[in-house]
Each structure stands twice: as C-alpha cells, then as structure tokens.
Amino acid sequence: MPRAAKTNSTKVSPAWAPAAPGLWFCNWEIWLEARRRLDRALAPLGLRTREFWLLAIAGAGDVSQHEIAGLCGIDPSSLVAVLDDLERRGWLHRQRNPSDRRMQWVQRTEAGDRLFARALPRAQRAEARSWRCFPRLISASWWPPCASW
C-alpha cells in the first residue's frame, strides 16, 4: 500500500548553519566547495584533495613528516595512514634521517612526479572555475558581510 504524501512542508535548517553567517562560516563554505571541485577534478586520476596536497608539498624536496603535518594543520599521527597509502601506491617515499632516527623525510617518487604533473593542470582548471563563480558568491544573499565590498 503506497504511503500518502505529506502536505506539511517544514523547512529544516541544519544545526550548524547560523542564521546570520559570519566570515568564518562563509570561508568554511567556500573551502568545502573548492575541495569538492578539486576532488571531482582529481577523481579520474585516483587522487583526492589531501593526497594531491601531500604530493605538492613533498615535491619541494626532502620534507619531514612533522613539517608536513604542520603545513597541513593536522596531527602527525593522523598523517601516517595517508602517507602509508601514498607510499604503498608508489607515489611517495619515506627515509629515516641518518642524523636523527626519530625523523623521516618524505619525497615524491618518479611515479609521484608523473602523477603530480598530470594532476596539477586539472587542479589549476578546477581553481579557475572556482574563481569564476566567486563574484556570484560574494554578492549572494548568504554572504551579507561581503555584499557591500
């Protein structure tokens, strides 16, 4: 037996959506949308945003895990699983610092360099598309602080 359609239409706001969003909330919304766009652009390569950024950071040369965690704003122990996966996939390599065995250096492998070279143009196109929609966002009603800029 089919259910009867509800006639009461009550708009439900998520508990996390403030009635009058401030700059912090708007920045967070923009960041989430940018990340979604970047994830979609990188998906055909089997990459996610966090993996892309780790490849970008590691490409600068030997960078310590601790330094990467600081640059990404995450706890070093949370970084280990992601680095393990990237190393297993052959895109990053870790090596102990011979003068300080507690420290591990992270660097991109040749396969990681090739992947990053393919991913970077996709990321740049996703970023350009995000910038093109930015003027609409700052004039939108959900971002009142910027409507007068």
C-alpha positions as CSV (number, residue, x, y, z in Angstrom):
1,M,0.0,0.0,0.0
2,P,1.6,3.4,-1.0
3,R,2.2,6.0,1.6
4,A,0.2,9.2,1.5
5,A,2.3,12.2,0.6
6,K,2.9,14.7,3.4
7,T,1.3,18.0,3.0
8,N,3.2,19.8,5.7
9,S,6.3,21.3,4.3
10,T,8.6,22.5,7.0
11,K,12.0,23.8,6.1
12,V,14.6,22.3,8.3
13,S,17.9,24.1,8.8
14,P,20.9,22.1,9.8
15,A,22.0,22.8,13.3
16,W,25.4,24.0,12.1
17,A,24.0,26.7,9.7
18,P,24.0,30.0,11.6
19,A,21.1,32.4,10.9
20,A,23.5,35.2,10.2
21,P,26.7,33.7,8.8
22,G,29.9,35.5,9.6
23,L,33.1,35.5,7.7
24,W,34.4,32.3,9.3
25,F,31.3,30.3,8.2
26,C,31.5,31.8,4.7
27,N,35.2,30.9,4.4
28,W,34.4,27.4,5.5
29,E,31.6,27.0,2.9
30,I,34.0,28.3,0.2
31,W,36.7,25.9,1.3
32,L,34.3,22.9,1.3
33,E,33.0,23.8,-2.2
34,A,36.6,24.3,-3.5
35,R,37.6,20.9,-2.1
36,R,34.5,19.2,-3.7
37,R,35.5,20.7,-7.0
38,L,39.1,19.7,-6.7
39,D,38.1,16.1,-5.6
40,R,35.9,15.8,-8.8
41,A,38.8,17.1,-11.0
42,L,41.3,14.7,-9.5
43,A,39.0,11.6,-9.3
44,P,39.9,10.3,-12.8
45,L,43.5,10.0,-11.6
46,G,42.6,8.2,-8.4
47,L,43.5,11.1,-6.2
48,R,41.8,13.1,-3.5
49,T,42.5,16.6,-2.4
50,R,44.6,15.7,0.6
51,E,46.7,13.3,-1.4
52,F,47.2,16.0,-4.1
53,W,48.5,18.5,-1.5
54,L,50.8,15.9,0.1
55,L,52.3,15.3,-3.4
56,A,52.6,19.0,-3.9
57,I,54.4,19.5,-0.5
58,A,56.7,16.5,-0.9
59,G,57.7,17.7,-4.3
60,A,59.7,20.5,-2.8
61,G,62.4,18.1,-1.7
62,D,63.0,16.2,1.5
63,V,60.4,17.4,3.9
64,S,59.9,15.9,7.4
65,Q,56.7,14.2,8.3
66,H,56.4,16.6,11.2
67,E,56.8,19.6,8.9
68,I,54.2,18.3,6.5
69,A,51.8,17.8,9.5
70,G,52.3,21.4,10.5
71,L,51.8,22.7,6.9
72,C,48.6,20.7,6.7
73,G,47.4,21.6,10.1
74,I,46.9,18.0,11.2
75,D,48.3,15.8,14.0
76,P,51.4,13.9,12.8
77,S,49.8,10.6,13.9
78,S,46.8,11.3,11.6
79,L,49.2,11.8,8.7
80,V,50.9,8.4,8.9
81,A,47.9,6.4,7.4
82,V,47.7,8.8,4.4
83,L,51.5,8.6,3.8
84,D,51.4,4.9,4.2
85,D,48.8,4.7,1.4
86,L,50.7,7.0,-0.9
87,E,53.9,5.1,-0.3
88,R,52.1,1.8,-0.9
89,R,50.8,3.2,-4.2
90,G,54.4,4.1,-5.1
91,W,53.9,7.9,-5.2
92,L,55.9,8.9,-2.1
93,H,59.0,7.5,-0.4
94,R,60.0,7.9,3.3
95,Q,63.5,7.7,4.6
96,R,64.9,8.0,8.1
97,N,67.1,11.0,8.7
98,P,70.5,9.4,9.4
99,S,71.4,12.1,12.0
100,D,68.0,11.8,13.8
101,R,66.3,8.4,13.6
102,R,63.1,9.9,15.0
103,M,62.7,12.0,11.9
104,Q,61.5,10.7,8.5
105,W,62.0,12.6,5.3
106,V,59.2,12.4,2.7
107,Q,59.8,12.9,-1.0
108,R,57.9,12.2,-4.2
109,T,59.0,9.2,-6.3
110,E,59.3,9.4,-10.1
111,A,55.8,7.9,-10.4
112,G,54.6,10.6,-8.0
113,D,56.3,13.2,-10.1
114,R,54.5,11.9,-13.2
115,L,51.1,11.7,-11.4
116,F,51.6,15.2,-10.0
117,A,52.4,16.6,-13.5
118,R,49.1,15.1,-14.7
119,A,47.1,16.3,-11.6
120,L,48.4,19.9,-11.5
121,P,46.7,21.1,-14.7
122,R,43.4,19.5,-13.5
123,A,43.7,21.3,-10.2
124,Q,44.5,24.6,-11.9
125,R,41.4,24.3,-14.1
126,A,39.2,23.5,-11.1
127,E,40.7,26.5,-9.3
128,A,40.0,28.8,-12.3
129,R,36.4,27.5,-12.4
130,S,36.0,28.3,-8.7
131,W,37.4,31.8,-9.2
132,R,34.9,32.4,-12.0
133,C,32.0,31.7,-9.7
134,F,33.4,33.7,-6.8
135,P,31.8,37.1,-7.8
136,R,28.4,35.4,-7.7
137,L,29.2,34.0,-4.2
138,I,30.2,37.3,-2.7
139,S,27.1,39.1,-3.9
140,A,24.8,36.2,-2.9
141,S,22.4,36.7,0.0
142,W,24.1,34.0,2.0
143,W,27.2,36.2,2.4
144,P,26.0,39.5,3.7
145,P,29.3,40.7,5.1
146,C,30.7,40.9,1.5
147,A,27.7,42.4,-0.3
148,S,29.0,45.9,0.3
149,W,32.6,45.3,-0.8
